[in-house]
């Protein structure tokens, strides 16, 4: 083969390689990807109750970031106000001092939690799950399980770019658990776009 033929072959191979699409590596989601708190953000959820006294038709819940001051985000849902803050360790629920999401974001990582004087453990079950919520499917979701022994178990799915897309609450009765509530995301975005 002549030098000209080798050069032409090399040029053709190089051109073909440049035309081949190579999938880009997915960026590892950050803490703010899992729960994007910004003033004006809003989430619309469908809530289903399975409790005897309240079971029935789904309820629509709207959660919005009403304000942000000095790094504290105030989420409002009806009359409830919950304050969150990002810090070096994760996403902190200001009032309880418990982390909703705690670093390192690794499968199996766990941390202590306490709500209303009941102690428990939060654990990351998965960091790359796919979940359906409403009419959407979300990928690269973080699944966190909060267990309050002999009392309750909560499972939360946080997915980029939406935030909290699904939540389930179970009541524990010995080795048996009963689903009490399920909440699924219907829409999210700036308040004027999420409804």
N, C-alpha and C positions, 0 to 999 in steps of 0.2 A: 504494500500500500504506500502511496506517495505521501509526502508531507502535506500536500494540498488536500488529499482525500481524508487524511487523519484529522486535519484542522476542520474540514467541513463536517465530518462525522461528530467531532467534539462540539462544534458550534450547534449542530442540530440537536444533540443530546442535551446541551446546556439550555437551549431554547425550550425544548420539550419539558425539561425539569422545571423551568421557570413558569410554565403554563399550568403545571399540575398544582391543584389547590391542596395545601397542607393545612389540616385543621389547626386553628390556634388553640393553645392551651387555655383552658378556662381559668380565669382568675379565682383564687380562693376567696370566698365571700368574707367580708369583714363584719365586725359586730354591727356596724350601722347598716350593712346590707340586710342582715337578718331582722332588724327592727328599725326602719328608717324614720326616726323621730325628727320632724321639722315642723315648725309652727305652720298651721294651716293644713297639715295632712289629715286625712279622714279615711276611716275604714267603715264599710257597711257590712254587717254580719247577719246571718240567719241563725237564730237560736232555737233549739228544740229542747224541751224539758220532758224528761221521762219519769219525773216524780209523780206519785199518785195524785196529789192535790193540784198540781199545775200542768199535768200532761195535756197536750192538745195541739192547737195550731202553732206553727212557727211564729216567732216574734222577730221583728227587725230591730237590730241594735245599731246605733251609730256611735262610733268612737272618734274623737278628733283631738288633735293637739291644740289646745286652746291658747297656751302661752308657753314661752320659754324665757327664763330669767336666770342668769348666771349659771347656765348649763343644766338647769333643772327644767324638765319638760312636764307640763301638766296635761294629762289625758282626761277628757271629760266624756262620760257616758251616762246620759240622763242626769241624775243628781250626784252620781259618784265622780270623785276626782282622785286620780292616782298620779303620784309624782315619780318620775324616773330620772336617772342621771347616768350618763356614760362615765366610767372612770377607767383607770389602768387595769382593773380586774374584770370588768364586764359591764353589764347593764343592771344597775342597782335600783330596787324599789326603795325610795327614800324613807318612807314611814316605817316599814318593817325592818329595813337594813338587810333584807334578803336579796340575793341576785336572781333575776329572771334568767339571765344568760351569764355564765362565768367562764373566763379564760382559764386554762387553755381550752379551745374549742376542739376537743378530741373525743372520739367515741370512748365511753367508759369513764370519762372525767366526772367527778361528783363533788358536791359541797353541801354543807349544812344549811337548812332553811328553818324558819319558824314563822308561823302565822297565828295570831291570837293566842299565843302561849303554847301552841302545839308544835313540837319539834319534828323535823323530818329530814329527808335527804333528797336533793335534786341530782339527777344523773342524765348525762347525754347518752341517748340510746343509739342515735345515728347522726351522721353529719352530711350524708349525700342521698337522702331519701327522696322519692317522688311521691307526691300526695295530690289527690283530687279534692277540690273544695269549691262548692258552688258549681259553676260550669267550666272551671279552669283546672288545668293540671300544672303543678309547680315542681321544679326540679331543684336539686342541691339543697334540700331542706334539712334543717336541724330539728331533731326530735328530742324533747326534754321531758322526763318523767319526774314528777314531784310525788314522793311517797310519805305520807304521815301514817306510821304504823297503827294498825287497828282502827283507823279513822277514815282516811280517804287517799285516793290516787288521782293525780291530774296529769294529763298528757298534752303538751303544747307542740305545735308544728310551726316553726319560723322559717320562712322561705324568702330568698331574695327575688325580686326587689320589693315584695309586698309587705313583709313583716309577719305578724301572727295571722296564719291562714286557717288554723283549725285548733280547737281546744275541746277536750273531753274531761268530764269530772265523774269519778266513780266513788261510791260509798263502799267501804270494806266491811264485810260481815264474816269474820274468821277467814277462811280460805276462799270465800265467795265474794265477788264484787258485783255491784249493781250500777249500771250506767244511769247517772242522774241528769246530766246536761251535755249537749253537743253544740258547739258554735262553729260555723263555717263562713269564711269570707265570701262576699258577693262582689264587692268592688272596693277599690282604694285609689287614692291620689289626692291632689289638692282638693280641698272641701268642695269647690264648685264643680269638680269633675267626677267625684266619687259617688254621686247619687243618681 
